[in-house]
Amino acid sequence: MEKLLNEVKSAVNFPNKKIFDYIVSRISEGGGIESCSIMKLQRDFLTITASRGLPEKVKGTIIKVGQGIAGWVAEKGEPLLIKDVGTHSMFKDVKSRGRYKSNSLLCLPIMADGKVVGVLNLTDKKNKEHFTKEEVDFFTKIAEQIGKILK
Protein backbone atom coordinates (compact mmCIF):
# COMPACT_ATOMS: atom_id res chain seq x y z
CA MET A 1 0.00 0.00 0.00
CA GLU A 2 2.96 2.35 0.53
CA LYS A 3 3.73 1.95 -3.17
CA LEU A 4 0.23 3.23 -3.95
CA LEU A 5 0.74 6.25 -1.70
CA ASN A 6 4.03 7.06 -3.46
CA GLU A 7 2.39 6.74 -6.88
CA VAL A 8 -0.32 9.21 -5.89
CA LYS A 9 2.30 11.61 -4.53
CA SER A 10 4.12 11.45 -7.86
CA ALA A 11 0.95 12.46 -9.75
CA VAL A 12 1.69 16.10 -8.91
CA ASN A 13 4.04 16.09 -11.90
CA PHE A 14 1.35 15.03 -14.41
CA PRO A 15 -0.41 17.44 -16.77
CA ASN A 16 -3.43 18.83 -14.91
CA LYS A 17 -6.15 17.08 -16.90
CA LYS A 18 -4.57 13.64 -16.52
CA ILE A 19 -3.74 13.81 -12.80
CA PHE A 20 -7.11 12.70 -11.46
CA ASP A 21 -7.63 9.97 -14.06
CA TYR A 22 -4.23 8.58 -13.09
CA ILE A 23 -5.04 8.74 -9.38
CA VAL A 24 -8.38 6.90 -9.64
CA SER A 25 -6.74 4.32 -11.89
CA ARG A 26 -3.95 3.71 -9.38
CA ILE A 27 -6.37 3.57 -6.43
CA SER A 28 -8.57 1.04 -8.25
CA GLU A 29 -5.72 -1.16 -9.38
CA GLY A 30 -3.26 -0.74 -6.51
CA GLY A 31 -5.89 -0.66 -3.78
CA GLY A 32 -8.05 -3.46 -5.14
CA ILE A 33 -11.11 -1.20 -5.39
CA GLU A 34 -14.04 -1.89 -7.74
CA SER A 35 -15.21 1.71 -8.03
CA CYS A 36 -13.47 4.98 -7.20
CA SER A 37 -14.28 8.63 -7.80
CA ILE A 38 -12.91 12.04 -6.94
CA MET A 39 -15.51 14.75 -6.51
CA LYS A 40 -14.48 18.39 -6.53
CA LEU A 41 -16.30 20.94 -4.39
CA GLN A 42 -17.47 23.96 -6.37
CA ARG A 43 -19.39 26.40 -4.19
CA ASP A 44 -22.13 24.25 -2.61
CA PHE A 45 -21.98 21.34 -5.05
CA LEU A 46 -19.82 18.29 -5.65
CA THR A 47 -19.09 17.18 -9.20
CA ILE A 48 -17.25 14.09 -10.35
CA THR A 49 -13.79 15.09 -11.60
CA ALA A 50 -12.56 11.56 -12.33
CA SER A 51 -13.88 8.06 -11.84
CA ARG A 52 -13.20 4.41 -12.46
CA GLY A 53 -15.80 1.65 -12.34
CA LEU A 54 -18.86 3.91 -12.18
CA PRO A 55 -21.90 3.35 -14.40
CA GLU A 56 -22.22 5.99 -17.13
CA LYS A 57 -25.52 7.27 -15.69
CA VAL A 58 -23.78 8.24 -12.44
CA LYS A 59 -20.79 10.08 -13.95
CA GLY A 60 -22.64 13.36 -14.53
CA THR A 61 -24.08 13.48 -11.03
CA ILE A 62 -24.02 16.78 -9.17
CA ILE A 63 -24.57 16.56 -5.42
CA LYS A 64 -25.44 19.41 -3.11
CA VAL A 65 -23.33 19.64 0.04
CA GLY A 66 -25.27 18.00 2.85
CA GLN A 67 -27.21 15.62 0.59
CA GLY A 68 -26.42 11.95 0.16
CA ILE A 69 -23.32 10.21 1.42
CA ALA A 70 -20.71 12.36 -0.37
CA GLY A 71 -22.64 15.52 0.50
CA TRP A 72 -22.70 14.50 4.17
CA VAL A 73 -18.92 13.88 4.14
CA ALA A 74 -18.30 17.25 2.45
CA GLU A 75 -20.49 19.02 5.01
CA LYS A 76 -19.04 17.29 8.09
CA GLY A 77 -15.43 17.03 6.90
CA GLU A 78 -15.26 13.52 8.34
CA PRO A 79 -14.68 10.14 6.69
CA LEU A 80 -17.58 7.72 6.56
CA LEU A 81 -17.05 3.96 6.57
CA ILE A 82 -20.10 1.86 5.79
CA LYS A 83 -19.43 -1.86 6.08
CA ASP A 84 -22.83 -3.00 4.82
CA VAL A 85 -24.71 -0.65 2.55
CA GLY A 86 -27.81 -2.86 2.67
CA THR A 87 -28.35 -2.32 6.39
CA HIS A 88 -27.13 1.27 6.80
CA SER A 89 -29.92 3.81 7.36
CA MET A 90 -28.32 6.46 5.12
CA PHE A 91 -28.39 4.09 2.18
CA LYS A 92 -31.73 2.31 2.15
CA ASP A 93 -33.35 4.75 -0.31
CA VAL A 94 -30.27 5.07 -2.52
CA LYS A 95 -29.74 1.33 -2.91
CA SER A 96 -33.41 0.74 -3.64
CA ARG A 97 -33.16 3.23 -6.54
CA GLY A 98 -30.42 1.05 -8.04
CA ARG A 99 -27.61 3.61 -7.98
CA TYR A 100 -25.33 1.38 -5.93
CA LYS A 101 -24.76 -2.35 -6.01
CA SER A 102 -22.11 -2.09 -3.34
CA ASN A 103 -21.70 -3.90 -0.08
CA SER A 104 -19.06 -1.67 1.47
CA LEU A 105 -18.26 2.00 1.01
CA LEU A 106 -15.58 4.39 2.18
CA CYS A 107 -16.08 8.11 1.60
CA LEU A 108 -13.39 10.58 2.69
CA PRO A 109 -13.14 14.36 2.67
CA ILE A 110 -10.38 15.84 0.57
CA MET A 111 -8.90 18.69 2.58
CA ALA A 112 -6.66 21.63 1.69
CA ASP A 113 -5.66 24.36 4.12
CA GLY A 114 -8.13 22.99 6.69
CA LYS A 115 -11.13 23.18 4.34
CA VAL A 116 -13.00 20.53 2.39
CA VAL A 117 -12.21 20.84 -1.33
CA GLY A 118 -13.64 17.52 -2.48
CA VAL A 119 -14.55 13.96 -1.64
CA LEU A 120 -12.88 10.62 -2.40
CA ASN A 121 -15.37 7.76 -2.85
CA LEU A 122 -14.32 4.11 -2.72
CA THR A 123 -16.92 1.42 -3.30
CA ASP A 124 -16.46 -2.33 -2.94
CA LYS A 125 -13.17 -4.12 -2.65
CA LYS A 126 -12.35 -6.61 -5.38
CA ASN A 127 -11.80 -9.31 -2.75
CA LYS A 128 -15.39 -8.69 -1.52
CA GLU A 129 -14.20 -7.90 2.03
CA HIS A 130 -15.41 -4.85 3.93
CA PHE A 131 -13.28 -1.72 4.27
CA THR A 132 -11.43 -1.53 7.58
CA LYS A 133 -10.36 1.19 10.01
CA GLU A 134 -6.78 0.70 8.80
CA GLU A 135 -7.93 1.46 5.26
CA VAL A 136 -9.69 4.60 6.48
CA ASP A 137 -6.34 5.74 7.87
CA PHE A 138 -4.45 4.79 4.69
CA PHE A 139 -6.91 6.35 2.24
CA THR A 140 -7.02 9.49 4.40
CA LYS A 141 -3.33 9.89 3.49
CA ILE A 142 -4.26 9.46 -0.18
CA ALA A 143 -7.02 12.09 0.19
CA GLU A 144 -4.46 14.46 1.76
CA GLN A 145 -2.27 14.11 -1.33
CA ILE A 146 -5.25 14.75 -3.61
CA GLY A 147 -6.03 17.86 -1.54
CA LYS A 148 -2.58 19.24 -2.33
CA ILE A 149 -3.40 18.92 -6.02
CA LEU A 150 -6.97 20.26 -5.83
CA LYS A 151 -6.19 23.43 -3.87
C-alpha positions as CSV (number, residue, x, y, z in Angstrom):
1,M,0.0,0.0,0.0
2,E,3.0,2.4,0.5
3,K,3.7,1.9,-3.2
4,L,0.2,3.2,-4.0
5,L,0.7,6.3,-1.7
6,N,4.0,7.1,-3.5
7,E,2.4,6.7,-6.9
8,V,-0.3,9.2,-5.9
9,K,2.3,11.6,-4.5
10,S,4.1,11.4,-7.9
11,A,0.9,12.5,-9.7
12,V,1.7,16.1,-8.9
13,N,4.0,16.1,-11.9
14,F,1.4,15.0,-14.4
15,P,-0.4,17.4,-16.8
16,N,-3.4,18.8,-14.9
17,K,-6.1,17.1,-16.9
18,K,-4.6,13.6,-16.5
19,I,-3.7,13.8,-12.8
20,F,-7.1,12.7,-11.5
21,D,-7.6,10.0,-14.1
22,Y,-4.2,8.6,-13.1
23,I,-5.0,8.7,-9.4
24,V,-8.4,6.9,-9.6
25,S,-6.7,4.3,-11.9
26,R,-4.0,3.7,-9.4
27,I,-6.4,3.6,-6.4
28,S,-8.6,1.0,-8.3
29,E,-5.7,-1.2,-9.4
30,G,-3.3,-0.7,-6.5
31,G,-5.9,-0.7,-3.8
32,G,-8.0,-3.5,-5.1
33,I,-11.1,-1.2,-5.4
34,E,-14.0,-1.9,-7.7
35,S,-15.2,1.7,-8.0
36,C,-13.5,5.0,-7.2
37,S,-14.3,8.6,-7.8
38,I,-12.9,12.0,-6.9
39,M,-15.5,14.7,-6.5
40,K,-14.5,18.4,-6.5
41,L,-16.3,20.9,-4.4
42,Q,-17.5,24.0,-6.4
43,R,-19.4,26.4,-4.2
44,D,-22.1,24.2,-2.6
45,F,-22.0,21.3,-5.0
46,L,-19.8,18.3,-5.7
47,T,-19.1,17.2,-9.2
48,I,-17.3,14.1,-10.4
49,T,-13.8,15.1,-11.6
50,A,-12.6,11.6,-12.3
51,S,-13.9,8.1,-11.8
52,R,-13.2,4.4,-12.5
53,G,-15.8,1.7,-12.3
54,L,-18.9,3.9,-12.2
55,P,-21.9,3.3,-14.4
56,E,-22.2,6.0,-17.1
57,K,-25.5,7.3,-15.7
58,V,-23.8,8.2,-12.4
59,K,-20.8,10.1,-13.9
60,G,-22.6,13.4,-14.5
61,T,-24.1,13.5,-11.0
62,I,-24.0,16.8,-9.2
63,I,-24.6,16.6,-5.4
64,K,-25.4,19.4,-3.1
65,V,-23.3,19.6,0.0
66,G,-25.3,18.0,2.9
67,Q,-27.2,15.6,0.6
68,G,-26.4,11.9,0.2
69,I,-23.3,10.2,1.4
70,A,-20.7,12.4,-0.4
71,G,-22.6,15.5,0.5
72,W,-22.7,14.5,4.2
73,V,-18.9,13.9,4.1
74,A,-18.3,17.2,2.5
75,E,-20.5,19.0,5.0
76,K,-19.0,17.3,8.1
77,G,-15.4,17.0,6.9
78,E,-15.3,13.5,8.3
79,P,-14.7,10.1,6.7
80,L,-17.6,7.7,6.6
81,L,-17.1,4.0,6.6
82,I,-20.1,1.9,5.8
83,K,-19.4,-1.9,6.1
84,D,-22.8,-3.0,4.8
85,V,-24.7,-0.6,2.5
86,G,-27.8,-2.9,2.7
87,T,-28.4,-2.3,6.4
88,H,-27.1,1.3,6.8
89,S,-29.9,3.8,7.4
90,M,-28.3,6.5,5.1
91,F,-28.4,4.1,2.2
92,K,-31.7,2.3,2.1
93,D,-33.3,4.8,-0.3
94,V,-30.3,5.1,-2.5
95,K,-29.7,1.3,-2.9
96,S,-33.4,0.7,-3.6
97,R,-33.2,3.2,-6.5
98,G,-30.4,1.0,-8.0
99,R,-27.6,3.6,-8.0
100,Y,-25.3,1.4,-5.9
101,K,-24.8,-2.3,-6.0
102,S,-22.1,-2.1,-3.3
103,N,-21.7,-3.9,-0.1
104,S,-19.1,-1.7,1.5
105,L,-18.3,2.0,1.0
106,L,-15.6,4.4,2.2
107,C,-16.1,8.1,1.6
108,L,-13.4,10.6,2.7
109,P,-13.1,14.4,2.7
110,I,-10.4,15.8,0.6
111,M,-8.9,18.7,2.6
112,A,-6.7,21.6,1.7
113,D,-5.7,24.4,4.1
114,G,-8.1,23.0,6.7
115,K,-11.1,23.2,4.3
116,V,-13.0,20.5,2.4
117,V,-12.2,20.8,-1.3
118,G,-13.6,17.5,-2.5
119,V,-14.6,14.0,-1.6
120,L,-12.9,10.6,-2.4
121,N,-15.4,7.8,-2.8
122,L,-14.3,4.1,-2.7
123,T,-16.9,1.4,-3.3
124,D,-16.5,-2.3,-2.9
125,K,-13.2,-4.1,-2.7
126,K,-12.3,-6.6,-5.4
127,N,-11.8,-9.3,-2.8
128,K,-15.4,-8.7,-1.5
129,E,-14.2,-7.9,2.0
130,H,-15.4,-4.8,3.9
131,F,-13.3,-1.7,4.3
132,T,-11.4,-1.5,7.6
133,K,-10.4,1.2,10.0
134,E,-6.8,0.7,8.8
135,E,-7.9,1.5,5.3
136,V,-9.7,4.6,6.5
137,D,-6.3,5.7,7.9
138,F,-4.5,4.8,4.7
139,F,-6.9,6.4,2.2
140,T,-7.0,9.5,4.4
141,K,-3.3,9.9,3.5
142,I,-4.3,9.5,-0.2
143,A,-7.0,12.1,0.2
144,E,-4.5,14.5,1.8
145,Q,-2.3,14.1,-1.3
146,I,-5.2,14.7,-3.6
147,G,-6.0,17.9,-1.5
148,K,-2.6,19.2,-2.3
149,I,-3.4,18.9,-6.0
150,L,-7.0,20.3,-5.8
151,K,-6.2,23.4,-3.9
